[in-house]
Every structure is written in C-alpha cells, then in structure tokens.
Amino acid sequence: MRRSAFRWLLCFSATAPICAADYASTLLPLLKTNCLPCHSGAAKQGNLDLTSYEAALRGGKTGPAIKPGAADGSLMIAKIASGQMPPGRKLDESSVAAIRNWIDAQKPVLAGVTEADVVPLFQMRCVVCHGKRNQEGGLDLRTQASRLRGGRSGPALIPGNAAESLIIKKIADGTMPPPKLMAKAHVRPPDSGEVETLRAWIAAGCPPVPPPDLAEVRFTDAERNWWSFQPPRLPALAQVRDTARRVRNPIDGFLLAKLEAKGLGLSPEADRRVLMRRLYLDLTGLIPTPEQAEEFLNDARTNAYELLVDRLLDSPQYAERWARMWLDAAGYADSEGIKEDDRERNEAWRYRDAVIRAFHADKPFDRFVTEQVAGDEVEDYRQWRSPTQEQLDRVASTGFLRMASDPTYSPANGSVPERVNVVADEIEVIGSTLFGLTIGCARCHNHKYDPIPQRDYYRLGAILQTAYDPYDWLKTSERDLDLSLADQREEVRLHNEPIEAEIKRLETALWERAAPWLKKAGLDSRTDETLTALGKQFPGFKPDLDLIRGQIGTTRGRLKPKPTLRALYDMGGDPSPVFLLKRGEAQQLGEEVEPNAPSILRHAAMNGYEVKEPWKGTSGRRLALARWLTQPNHPLTARVMVNRLWRYHFGRGIVATLGNFGKTGSPPSHPELLDWLAVKFVESGWSVKAMHRLMVNSSAYRQMSAISAEAREHDPENILLSRMPLRRMDAEQLHDSILLASGRLSPKQFGPAIPIRAETGGEITSQGTKDEWRRAIYVQQKRSKPVTLLELFDLPPMSPNCTERAHSTVATQALELSHSPVVIEHARYLAGRLMDEYPDDRSRVEAAYLRTLSRRPTGPEASRAVAMLERLRKEWQAHQRAERSTEPYGFTSQWKAMGDLTHALLISAEFAYVD
C-alpha cells in the first residue's frame, strides 16, 4: 500500500502542473453533466471529487479515479465501461473515447514496478492467443516461467533488457496483439502507459509480485456458530396436547407446539371443494376441470385426499408448475437482455424442458444439483455418437449457469469488465439459489455482515473460470454444443436439403449471369466482394445481382438452424491463474487464488472441496463443487430447498428471506421444523415429491383461511401458521387457468418457445392459434418485452434471477383483466362453447360456474345470472341497431351477453384467489 501511494505521489508531482489546466479545458466539460452532480461539493459520493485533476488523482474511498497514461487501468474508465457509472445510463461512445484518449495521453512516472503491475496487460491483451486454449507460436504468457521459456521464436522477454525483449519489439512494431483480434476477441492494443510499465518492469529485471498476505480471515465463535453454518440435525418430535385430533405428521407437531404456547391451535379443516382447488393450483398450477372436480367430490374413500395428491404429483402438469419455481431461481429467459437488441436465445428452451423432465421424474435433488452445476463433467459427452434424451438433458442442465444476461456477443458490450459482470451474475445465481447467501456482496470487499471474505468470492470464481475466463472468452454463439437427438438432426437435414439445393442453383445462376461482366473486368476471383464490385462498376449487372441475391436471402431464411445445446463446459487446456480483483474491477488484479469452497463452511463435519479430474479435457472443478454441495450433512443445500418448497405451499418461508440465510436475513420461525425437513429430505433420497407429500398431507396445509379473533391478536402476520394464507393466483396460474376454463389450453409439452406479439393497443401476448394456446412456461420470456398479463401479475424480471416473487395489488391488474382484448376473446370463446353444448341460459350458467369456480351456482346466483343475461342481450341488441351492425342481432347479442358473464367470472376474486 505504501509503495502504491509513493508511485502516485511521483506521478502527481511530475505531471499535475501541466495536466491541471488541460483537465479543466478538455476533460471537465465531459464530466460536468454526467459525473459532477454526484462527485463534487460537500455531498460527493464515495469521497470522490472530480472537479480538478489533483482531486481525481487523489480519488476517493476506492482509490484514484485516473491512472495517467493507462485508461484501461483507471477506475473512472472501468466504471464507465461497465455501465455502473453514471447510474441508470451509459455515456455515448464518443464521450467515452474522448475520456479514454485524454487519460492515455498523460505521461506516467513509474517507480517500484513489479510483476503485479504487468499481469493485467498480459491477461487483457495477450492470453487470448497465448494462454489456456491457444498458444500461438508455442508461447504461453500466463506465468513468468512460461514467459521466460518462450515459444518457437525464443523467450518472450529478457530480464534487464527491455529493448531486446521480443514482446516489446512485437508491441512496438504493431504486430502484437494482431489487429484482427480487436473485432474477433474485443482486444484493445496496450496503451502507452501499459507499454511504459512493461518496459520499466523488464528493465528492472522483472521483479516478482510482492509476497501476499496469505493469512486467512479469522472468524469469531459467533460467526462460526451461526445457525445456518451448522449441519442440520434431526430434532426430537414436539410434544403437544392436540396430538390425536390434529397431528397427521410431525409438521403439525412442530407448528402446534408454538401455537399452543400462544394459546392457539390450528384452524378447522377447509371443506373438500376448497382443498381440491387448493391442491390443483398448488401442485399443477391449474384449476380442476368439472370432470376432475366431480371425480374427487364423489370419491367416498377415506383416503381420497391422499390419492388425489398422488395423482397430481404424477401428472405432467405438476412438473410444468414446479419447474417454473426453479427457472425463477436460475434466472431463465429466452433473450440476452440488451435493451436495444435483446437478442433471442433460440436454444434456451432445451434447458427449460430438461428441468421439466427432471421434476416429472422426481430426479433426486442431489443428482439434479450436480447436473445443474456440472452435467458436462458427469460423463464425457464428447464420446457420444447417438446420445439419448437423458444424456442430452444432463448436459443441457448446465444451462443453469448460462441464464444470466450475457451481452458479450456485441463488440460494444464485449469488453473484459462486461465479461466479469457475466461471471458475477452467475456467482450471484449460485449463491442465492444453492447457498442461500448473498455471496455477491463480497465481490469488491469482505462481506460487511456475513463471514465471507473477498478471497472466498474469487475462489468461487476460480471454480467457474475454466469455463468462464474473462481474459480468454467465448462469445455466446461459440458456447453452444453440437449435440442433439438423431431424429432431430435428421428432421433438420431433410428440411434443409432441398433448400440448400435451391440456394446452390441460385448461386450457380448468379455466377453464370456474372461471367461476361467478370471477363469484361478482367477478374477471375469468385467472392461476394467481387460480385459487389461488379455491381458498382457495371450498372447493367446490378439488377440481376440484386434480384438473385434477394432470392438467395429469402431462400436461406427458410433453413432450419442445426439443433444445439446451450450449455456450459470447460474450454480445455491447463487452468489459468485466477486473481482476486481489487474493488471488483477487471483491470485491478490482486493476489492469485485457488478454487475452493467458502472458508466459513469448511469444518470437520464435512468433506472438503476436492478436485479430481474426471477425464482429460475437463478440470473437474465444478463437479467438485457439486459433490461438496450435495453432501448429506451440508449445512445449506437441503435447508435452502425445503424452505423454498415450504414458501410456495404456505406463502412464507420458514426463513422468510429465501436467498439469504445470513445475518441480515430473517431468522427461522421454526428452526427445529426446518432441520427436521432438511434431514428427512436427505433420508428420502432427496425426493422433492416426498417433501410435497409431507407438506400438503399435513393438517396445517388443510386449514381454513378464515382468521379468528384470537389468531388476529396473537398471530396477526400468520408467522405461526394459525390458518392457511389466502393467496391470489400468481401470474402463470392465472394465465393458464383462464386458458383451461375457456377450453383453449393445449396439453402439448416441450419444444421451442411460443413467440410473442404486440397487439394494436400495445399489449404483449403470446402468438396463440386456434389449436395452440399453451401454458405460460412455454411462452417466450423476452427480457425487454414481457407478456403484459404476466408482467402485471408480478412475473419477475431476471436481474439476474429471482429467489422470491413479489405479490402486488395494483389498479393496472384489474384494468388488464377487464379490458384486455385477449382475456375478452378467451371469455367469448368459452361463451360460444357453452352455447354449443347447452340448450338454455340456466344450464349454461351452471356450466360456466363449474368451469371457472369449480362449483355450481347457488339458487340466487343462478337466478341473478339468468336475469343479467336477459338485460345484457337487450343492451347488445340496442347497441347493434345503433351501430347498424351487419351481424345477426339475436345470435350475436346472446353470444356477447354470455361472453360478458363468463368474463365476469374469469376476472372475479373467487376465480383469482386460492382459499
């Protein structure tokens, strides 16, 4: 730290007088609007003042804002390039370029340079060609030993002789890095400051990195003994008074113990219809059909409820419902998330389908987690010739680590800081979903509340770096694997074969048309550039060129893309060194770190994180993480999952903060119950369906939702679960149940996402057809254009994921249901089918109630509905006459009146709420 401060002092004293005036005239106008509102005056954020050159050099809490002669090493550029500053928007490219150029133009003064100062140059400018995957010319520049060893041209550097060092010569003559890399790999040439730093380091004899402080952070006893860091233990069952009458399984005992201590008990059991509808919506996300309702309500067996639970858990609809819970946690989306582009992910649906199949098969959760984190390392997919669906799903499951927004396909968003942000998002997904900890808070410094040192954050990053290397990056399109079922490949081949033949015929015809013009121009090369040049040179050829090129383009658009898997996998080669990033900035490399699990979770009760290479070509780092996470006595994995299941059944987690089991999270309301569930989860073979059975078969789940005066006084927030919470359907339940009630829901499963479209009024809907209105899980989830109905009912934005959805009640929800043309269309479709199937208003009203509310109307309800239909018919007829409608008055008014009734039922509180 003292050496660093000394170097900046030298730089300041040598350059400040000249730079200060230049800063005021050149740089300050660019900063005035975008930066100074937050970084000037008395309220400057982070103690950073940017009103003068001296203040910018001095910097704030996180260090100097400007590093003269090295824009890419300057904190100001790092913040601007990553989009963190200014908050909420990005500077235009010309302003960023002007700031960058100004900083690069300043002359640095260096002293005490070590290897730590030049490692960023090697990492950001060189290792893409001279690193893990590629070693052009036999040269590896990742370590000092490999730099001295050199490649086919000899050592890359000669300590003490910068002028004769090959790396300096190559940089000086502009051959390294190759210009082609700027576009291909988003690599910038080293700036003058970096070159001077490299030159000074070599001239000084290549001093090594100063020895880092390797002492681990010491944890207090309170930190080590935090409840969620201890393995769950099977507690003694609770002893309660109401055992014989209300305790169906130990869940009830644990809950009753706390209720009885407050003078409370469980609420009475809800009636059969309420329980039936609750179960259907909870386990399948759909209301029951009239036939399903009649079957259950007429089932006189004493175990009819338990049998219904089993039927629903075995249904395909169960998997579609509960896969959505995991997709939220994974951050699933069908697009990358760049607002102006938001490129679609054409193969993301294969991950979604793999998750659905896993839930349907009740894949053991330890195996499920292993495949989510390291499915590519379970068996060597490169040896597959004709893989099965199960094998493909195993690799597709690693899409879990590819769901965060990844803008790096674009040159404008492909810089190293953007890549680091992608990795940071994936660490946040792992932390919140599997650990239940806010690990991402340790990116820039030690976690302020939980015992997670910054070093541990980058140890997790090192586990991912064999697949996600910010300095040797694969673009999104380059990461997909050429793996698919044989019949899928054959289907694409048969489809594309005649189209490819037509393209070839058109290309042949084009060159035949071009032949005389080629001869006239004296050209013999056959490239697109040649054709374009001919079109410019000879106006007589241009019409033919444009016509046939247009035909080729149209024909090419009919080609089906080759099926691939959006997966994560090790890139091969020896793992690169991984560095802690100071302040979380990609250019500020600190000490080297090794992959490992968080140190607070390393104790004698568990096996350590141990890497074993499963086969040549993959590191085994992620597989080691998966195996460490799925140990039976892991403190967090089972607890976090059963808590998530509990929250979806009971409206609130035992730990209310699903993604935060740390100090700032909510303490567990029933810690013994949480431990009991976690232990039973493991003992069941990690069966998710076994956990569902336990929860929904309990007396606690079967309670009424009505609140008694005693419960209102002693358990107002229902933390003790003195009644079942009354909940509104979530977005998918509402969307799918409207389709089911209307009779339009397709049972079709799997496959590419259903595209979305913008209706005339701006509403975003799925492109359903008369034969195919599908469940919301199959509708394209585009970050920039969410389906309006789903968004208004709290479909979460994935930034990068969602561990727990918000539940809002706002006016726009009622407006959407009341005025959405699509909802009205569904209601009228239902009305038309009722008119087709039933002869009179009374029977139609009864059927409408059964299809929407799962019950028959009472006598007064039926009478009011029939009277209302008559009034509405008259009003519609009067409207038609006034409008001089061409439609038949009688039938149309009757249909629209019935549509108004079905619409009212579909948007009613009784339909939308789960009692």
N, C-alpha and C positions, 0 to 999 in steps of 0.2 A: 504493500500500500504506500509506504514512504517513497519507494523508487518511482512508482507511477506518478505520485504527486510532484516529485522532483522533475520528471520529464515534462510534465505540463507547465511547470513553472518556467523551465527553459524556453519552451515554445512560446509562452505568453510574453516573456521578456524580450524575445528576439523579434517577434512579429507584430505585437499589439499596436505600436505607434502607426505603422503603415496600414495595417488591416482595419483599424478602428474607423477611419474616415470612409474607406471603401465599403465597409459593412453598412454604415449609415446610408450611403448613397445607392448601394446595389442590392443588398440583401434585406435591409429593414423594410422597404416598401412591399416586398413579397410576404413578409411575416405580419405586417400591420393588421390586416383583416383576419387572417386565418389563425394566428398564434398569439398575438399580443393581448387579446381580450382575456386570456387565461394566464398569461405569463408576463405580467407587468404590474406595477403598482404594489399596493400593500397586500392584496389578496392573491398573490401569484401562487399557482398550484405547484406542489412539489418543490417549493422554494426556488423555482426556476424563473429567472428574469432574462428575457430575450431582447431587451431594449438597447443593449450595447454589446459590442464584440467581447469586451472584458467579462461581462456578466455571462454571456453564452459559453465562454471558455471555462469560467468558474463553475457553471452548471448548477444543478440542484441536488436533491437527495440521491438521485441515481447516477450522479457523475456529470462530467462535461457534456454539453449538448453538441459541441463541434470538435472534431479532431482535424486540425489543419492538414491539408494535403491528402486526406483519406475520407472521402464522403461515405464510402461503404462501411467504414469503421465508426462513423459518427452516429450518436444516439438520435439526433434530430432526423437524419435520413431513415434510420431504422423504423422510427415511429411513423413517419410519413408513408414510407413504402409499404408497411404492413397494414395501413389504414386505421391504426389506433389513434392517430392524430392527423388533422383536427377531429374531434369526436363527431360521429354521425355523417361524415362525408370525406371524400378523397380530394386532394388537391389535383388540379389539372396537370397533365403530363409536362406541359411547357414550364410551369412553375417549379415542379419537382426537378426538372432538368436544370433549370437556372440555379436553384439552390445547390444541387449536386456539383455543378460546374464551378460555382464560386468556391465551395469548400475545397474541391480538388486543386484549385489554382493557388491556394495558400501554401507557403513553403514550411514544411515541418522542421523542427530541430530535435534530433533524437539523441538519447543517451541511455546507456544501460539496456540495450536491446537484447532479448533472449528469444529462445525458440517459441515461447508463448506468444510473442508479438507477430511471428510469421506464420504460425499454424493456420490462422484464418485465411491467409492468402492461398495456401496450399489447398485447404478444404473447399473454398468457394470458387477458385479459378482452375484448379488442376486435377483433383481426384476423379472427376467425371471421366477423364481419359486415362488417368494414371492412378487407379485405385483398386477397388474391390472387384468389379466386374470386368473392367477393361484395363489393360496395362500396355498401352501403345508403346511400341519400341522396347518392350520388356521392362518399362520403368514404372515403379510404384513409388508415389510421393507421400504416402500416408505416415511413414515413420522416418526418423533420422537415419536409422540403419539402412533402410531401403533407398533413401536418397543418396547416401554415400556409396552404396553398392551400384546404383545406377542401372542403366539398361544397355541396349546394344551399342549405344554411342558413348558409353562410359559413364562415370559418376555425374550426377546432376549438379553437384556443387563441390567446390574445393575450399574447405575452411581456411580463412585468412586471405583468400584471393578471389574477390568478387569479380574482377574484370575477366578472369579466365574461367569462371564457372559457367557451365553450359546453360544453366537455367537463366542466368542474367542475359547471356547472348541471345537466347531464343526470344525472351521477352522484349529485348531491345530492338531486334530486327522485325518484330511484329508477327513472327510465325507461331508464337505460343502466347495465349491459347489460340487455336485456329479460328479464323473469322467465322467459319461455318457454325461454330458452337454457339454463337450469340443467338441465332434463331432456333437451332435444334435443341440445345440444352439450357437456354436462357443464361448463358455465362457471359459476364462482362470482363473485358480486359482489366488487368490491375491498374489502379490509378497511380499517379506519380508518388503519392505518399507511401503506398504499399511497396512500390519498387524501391524507394529510398530506404524503407525499413528493411527489406530483404537484403539490399546491398550492404547496409550497415551491419546487419547480423552476420553475414558471411565474412565481411572484412574483420569483424571482431573474433572470428574463429568459431562461429556457430555455438555460442553459449547455450547450454540446455535450459529447460524450464526449471525455475527455482523449485526446490522440493515443496510439494503442497503440504498443508496441514491435514494429515490423514486421520487425525483423532475423530472418532465417531461422536456424534452429539450424545451427551449424557441425558438420559431420561430420569425424571423423578419417579418415586414409588407411585405417586398418584397417577402419573401418566401411564406407567406400565400396568397398573391395576384397573385402568378404565374398563368398565363392564364389557364393552364390545370387543376388546382385545383379548378376552379370556375365552377359551373353548367352551361351548355350551355344555352344560351338564344336566342330566335327567333329574329334575326335582321330584320331591315326594308329592304325591297327589294331594290336592287340597281337601280338607275335611269340612263339609258343610251340612247344614240342617236339612235342606230340601233335597237330599240325595235321591230318595226313591221316586219322587214325582217328576223332577226336572233334569236330573243329570243323565243324559243319554251317553255322553262320553266325557273324558277328562276336561275338555274345553269348558264345559258347563261348570265343572267343579272349580276351576281356577277363576272363572268370572264370578260365580256366586259367592266365593269367599270374600271378595272385595265388596260385592253388593250387600251381602248380609252385614258386613261391618258398618255400612251406612244405613242399616235398617231397610234395605231394599231387596228386591228379588227380580227374577226375570219376568217380563210382561207375559200375559196369556198368549197362547199359540194362535197364530193367524188362521183364518179359515182356508179351506182346501183350494179355493179358486185363487186366492191371493198367493198362497205358497206355490201353486203351479205356475202362475205368471212370473213370480219372482225367480223361480228356478230356471224357467225357459230363458228369460232375459239375461240372467247371470251366467248360465252355462253355455248358451248358444248365441246370445245377443239378439234373439228374435222372439216375438210374441208367439204363443201357440196358435196353430190353426184351429178352426172349430172342431175338426175331427180329432185332433190331438187332445183338445180340452175335454171333449166328450168321453174319450177313452179313459182319461185319468179320473175324471169326476165320477164315472160309473164303475171304477175299479174298487170293489169292496174288500180286497185283500188287506190284511193288517199291515203289510209291508209295501203297500202300493207306492208310498212316497219314496222309499229307498230304491225300489225298482225303477221308478222314473229317473232318479239321479243316475243310476247305472246306464239307462238308455240314452240319456242326454250326453253323458261323458263319452259314450261310444259313437255318437253321431258325428258326421263330418262337420256339422255346423259348430260343434264345440271347438274344434281346432281352429276354425276361421275366427272365432271370437277371441280365444285366448292367445293366439299368435299375435293379435294386434297389441296386446299388453307388452309383449316382448319387443315388437317392432318399434313401439314408442321408446323403450329403453335403449334400443340400438340406434335410434335416430333415423329410421327408414325414410327414404324419399326417392322419388323417381327422377329427380333432377339435381344438378350440382349446386344451384343456389346463387349464381351470379345474376343480379337483378336485370342487367341489360342484356343478358344472354340466357342464363339459366338452362344450360344445355341438358337435354334429356339423357337419362341413363337407360339405354334400351334393354339392358340385361339385368337390371336390379331385381326384377320380379322373380328371378330364379332363387335369390336369397329368400324372398318372401315365401315362395312356395316350399322351400326346404324347411323353413320354420313351421309352416302349417302342417307339413307331413310329420315333423318331429313331435308336435303336440298331439296329433291324432294317434300316433303310435305309442304315446307316453314314453318317449325316449328317456331313459334315466338322466336326471339333470346333470350329474357329474360328467356323463358322456356328452350331453348336449353342450355344456360349457367348454369341454375340451375341443369339440369341433368348431365352436364359435371362435375360439382363440387360435386354434392350431389344427384345423381339419386337414390342412395340406401336409402336416407332419405326422399324421396318424399312419398313413401308408403312402408309398411312393407313387403318386399319380402319374408320374412321367412314364411309368412302365405299363400303363393301361392301354389296351388296344380297343376294347369294346366295353367301356365302363357301364355298370348298372346305375339305375336311378339313385340307389342308396349311396354308392360311391361318389356320384356327382354331387349329391346333397352334402356329403361330408366336406368336400372342398368348397362348395358354394356357401356353406355356413360361415366361412371366414369373411364373407361379405359384412358380417358384424363389425369388422374393423375397416370397412370401406364405405360406411354410410355417412360419415361427416362430410360437410360441404368441401369439395376439392376444386378450386378454381385454376389449378396449375396447368390445365390444358391450354390456357391462353398465355401468350408471351407477356401481356400486360400484367398478368397475375401469377407468373411462374417463377418469381424470384425466390431466393433462399428463405427470406422471412415468411413468405406466404406458405412455403413448404413446411416450415417449422410450425406454423399455425395449424396446418392439417394434422400433424402428429400430435400437437397439444390437444386438439379436439378429440382425437381417438383416445388419448390418455384420460381425458375427462369422461368419455363414454365408459371406459373400463372402470374408472374409479367410482362413478356414481351407480353403475349397473351391477358390478360384481363385488366391489369392496364396500359399497355404501359409505364412501368417504369423499370429501372434497379435496382430492389429491391435487387437482389443478391449481389450487391456491399456493402450491409450493413451486410453481414454475419460476418465479422471479426472486424468491427469498424463502427462508424457512417458514413453514406454515405458522401463522400467528396464534392459532388456537390449539391445533392438534399436533401431536409429536411426529410430524412428517418433515424431516429436513429437506432442503432443496436438493441435496445429493441423492436422496431416495427417489425424487421425481425423475431425475435423469437416469437413474438405474432402471426405472421402468421404461424410459425412452430407449435405453440401450437394448432392451428386450425386443422392441419393435424395429430397431434401426437396421437389422439385417433384411427387413422388407421395406421399411420406410427410411431411406437415407437421404436427408435433406441436401447433401452435397453430391449425391450420385442418384439422381431422381428418375423415376419412371413416370411419365405422364399417364393420366387416367386411361387413355386409349391403349397404352402399351402394357397395362397391367392385366387385361383380360386374358384368360387361358383358353386355348383352342381345345375345349373339352365339351362333348355333348353325346347324347344317345345316338346310336347308329341310325335309327329310323328318322331322327330329326335331321341328321346330316343328309340322309337320302332324300327326304322331303324337299330340302333346300336345293339339292343337286337337280332333282327332277324339275323343280320350278324354274331354276336359273338356266338350265342347259339350252332350251330353245331361245331364251332371251339373249344369252351370250352369243349364240349363233347369229342372231339378228344384228347384234352390235358389230360382230365381225364382218357381216355382209355390208353394213353401212360404212364401216371404216374402209373396206376394200373399194366401195363405190366412190368414197371421198378421194382416195388416192388416185383412182382412175380419172376423176374429174381434174385432179391437180396435176396430172402427168404433163400435159402440154405447157402449163404455166411453169412447172419445175424446169422443163427443158429450156423455156424461154429465159428463165432467170439464171440458168447455168448451175442449178443446185441439185444435189443428189441425196441429201440427208432426209430422213423420214421422222420428223419430230413435230410435236404440236407447235413449237416455236417457229418451225419452217412454214407450217400452214398459216400461222398468224401473219408472218412476214409477207407471204404471197398475197394474202388478203389485203394488206396495206399497199403493196406495190402494184397489184393489178385489180382495179375496180371491177373488171369483168368476172373475176373469180369469186369476189366477195359474196354475192347472193347464194351461190352454190355452197360455199363454205358455211355460211350462217344457217342455211336450211338443213344441211346434213348434220352439222354439229348439234342443232336443236333436236333433231330426230334421235341422235345418239344419246343426248342427255335425257330425253323423255323415256327412251327405252331402258337406259341404265337405271332410272328411278324405279322401274318395276322389279329390279333384282331384290331378292330377299337377302338380308345380311347373314353371314355364316353364324350359326349359334355358338356362343362363347359363354364362359363363366366369369362374372365379376367377383374375383377372389383376391385374397392377399397371400403372398408366398415369398419365401426367401429368394433373394436375387442371385444367390450363389457367390462363390469366392470366399476368401478368408474375411471374417468380420472386421470392419474398420474400427479404429479407435472412436470412442464416444466421449464427448466433453460436456461438462456442466456449462450452461450458458449463463454468463453474468447478466443479471437483470432480465433474463429470459430472451436476450437478443441473440439472433443467429450469428452475428459477426463478433460477438464478445465471448470467445472461448475461454473457459476456465480449466479446472483440473480434469484429468481423464477419469472416467468412471467405468465400472464393470457392471454387467447386468445382475440384478438381484431384486429380491422382494423387499418391501418396506421394513426397515430395521425394527420398528416397534412390534412387528408381528413375527419376529424371529425369536422363538423361545423353545425351551426344552421339550414342551409338549408336542411339538410338531417337527416333521421332517423339514430340512432346509431346502432352499431353492437350488436344484442341482441340474445342470445342463448335461445331457447326453445326446450326442449327435445320432439321430435315428437312422440316417443313411447319408452317403456322401452327397453334398449339394445343398443341404439344409442344415442350419445351425442347431436346431432343437431348442432355441431359447424360448419361443412361445409355447412349445409343448411342455417345457419345464414349468412355465408359469401356470399353465392349465392344470398340471398334476399337483402343483403346490396349492392351487386354489381349491381343488376338489378333494383334499384330504378329509376324511370323515370328521375330524375334530377341528377343522379350520374355524376360527372364531367368527367369520363374517359370511361366508358363501351361503350356507344353509339359512342362517338367520335373515339375511337380506331377501332371499327368495320367498320364504314363507311369510315374511312381513308384507311383501308385495302382494302375494295371493290374498292375505287377510284384508288388506286395504280394499281390494277390488270386490270382495264379498261383503265387507262390513262398513265400507265408506270411509274408514280411517285406519291407518296402520297402527299396530301396537306401538311401533315407533312412528310417529306422525310424519317425520321427515324421511321419506323413503330412500333418498340418496345421501343422507347424512346421519351416520351413526356416531359422529364425533361429538366434541364438546359443545359445539353450537347447535347441534341437532336436538330434537325433542327426546327426553328420557322415555324409556318404555313404560307404558301404562300398566302392563302386566308382565314383568320380566321373567317370572317363572313360566308363564304360559309360552312366551316366545322361545325360551330354551327348550321346553318340552316339545314344541312343534318342530324346532330345528333338529333335535335328536331323533324324533320319530320320522322326520323326512329322510334322514340318512338311513335309519333302520328299515324303512320301506323300500330300500333300493333306489332312493332318490326319485320316487314316483310322484309326479305332480298331481296326477289323478287321485292318488291316495290322500293327498292333502285336501283336495276339493271335497272328497267324500267325508273326511273328518269334519270339515268346517260346515258344509251345508246339511249334514245329518245331525248337527248339534241342536239342542233346544234353543240356544242363543240365536241361531240363524232363523228358527221358525217363529220367533216372537212377532207380535203385532207391532206396528209402528206408532200407535197412539201413545201419547205421553201422559202419565199420571201426575197428580199434583205433587206426590212425594218425589217422583223422579225429577220433576221440574225444579224442585227445591234442592235436592241433594246430588243430582247428576244432570245439570242443565245442558252441558255440551255432549252428553252421551258418551263420555270417555269410558265409563264403567260398563257401557253397553246394556243399559237397563231396558232398552227397546231396540227394535230394528230401525235403522235410519230410513226415513222417507227420502228417496233419491229420484232426481229426474234422469231420464234416459240420457246416455252420453251420445255423442254425435253419430257414431256408427249404428248404435241400437235404434235411434230414431230414423235415420235414413233407411236402414234395412227393414225395419218393421213397417214403415209406410209402404215400401215396395211389396212386402209379404201380404199385408192386409189388402192391398189393391189387387193382388193376383198377378203382379208383373215380375216378381222376383225370380230370376233364373237360378236353378240349382247348380249351374256349371261351375266347376272349380279350376283353379290354376290358370297359368298362361300369362301372356303379356298384359300390361295394364290397359284398362279401358281408357281411351283418350278423353280429354275434357274439351269443352267448347264454351264460348261466351255467347249467351243469349242476347236478344235485341236490347233488353234493358240493362245489360251488364252482368247479369247473374252468371256465375260459372257453374256448369253442371257436367255430369258425365254424358258421353255420347251414347246413351242407351238407345236401343232399337226396339221394334215391336216384339222381337224374340229374345232380347238380351239386355235386361236391366239387372245388373249384377251387384253383389254386396260391395260396400264401401271399401273393403280391404283390397278389392281388385281394381278400384278406380285410380287412375294416375294421380299420384301425390306430388304435385309440382310446387316447389317452394314459393315461386313468385305468383302462382295462381291457384290457391286452394279452392276446392269446391265450396260455394257460398254457404250452403246449408250446413256443411261440416264445420267450416270455419266459425260461423256464428254460434254453433253449439260446442265451441271450445276444442275443436281439433287443434292440437298444439303445433306451433312452428318448431322445426327441428333445429335448435341452435345450441349445441349440436344434437341434443337428444332431449327426451322428456321422461323423467322418472315418475312424475305425478301430474296429472292434468288438473287445470283449474276448473271450477264449476261456477259459471256466472249466470245471473238472471238479469237480462237487459231487454229494452224495448225492441231492439232490432230482431231478436229471436221471434217475438210474436208477429212482427211485421213480415218477416221472411215466410213463416208458415201461413200467414193469412193471404199474402199477395204473390207468392212465388208462382209463376206460370207452370212450373214443373210439378209442384205439390198439387195445384189445382187440376192439372192433367191426370195425375195419379188418382185423385179423388173421383174424377169423372169416368176414368176407366173402370174403377170399382162400381160406380153407379150403373154404368152400361151393362156390366156383367150381372149385377143384381136384377136388372130389368129383364135380361135374357133368361134368367133362371127361375124367377119367382113371378107369380101372376098378379099380385096386388100389393098395395102400399104396406099393409100390416106385415106381411111375410118378408117383404124387402127390408123394412125397418129392423125386424128381429134378426135377419141375417147380417145386416150392417153392424149391429151391436156385437154379434158373435165374432165377426171377422176383425173388429177393431179393439173391442174392450174385453173380449173373451167371456162375455156373459150375455144373457138375454135381457132386454129392457124390462123394467117394471111396468105394471099396467099403466100408471100415469105417464111414464116416459114414452111408452108406445103411442098413447093417445095424443100426447102433445106433438110427437114427431109426425104422426099422420096428418094432424091439423096444420102443422107447419108446412108440410109438402103441398097441401092444397093452396095455401096462401102464396107460397113461392111460385107455384105453377101459374097462378093468375098474374103475379108480378112479372114473370118472364114473358108471358104472352103479351102483356101490355107493352113491355119493352120492345119485343119483336115487331109489334104493329107500328110502334112509334118510329122504329128504325127501318121499317119496310123490309124486313129480313126475307131472304129468299128461302130460308129453311122452313120446313113444315112446323106450324105453330104448336100443334098438340104434342107431337112426339118430342120436339126439341125442348119445349118448356118443361115437360115431365122429366126428361133426362137431366136438364140443368138443375131442376129443383132437387132431384135425388143426389146430384153431384154436390149441391150446397150442404145437404145433410151429411153425406159421407165426409166432406171436407171438414165440417164442424167436429165430427167425431175424431178424425185423424189429428186435429190440432188441439184437442181438448186436453185438459190437465190430467184426466183419468187415463188417457192414452199415453201421455208423455212421462208420467211418473210411475216409479216402481215402488209399490206399497210394501 
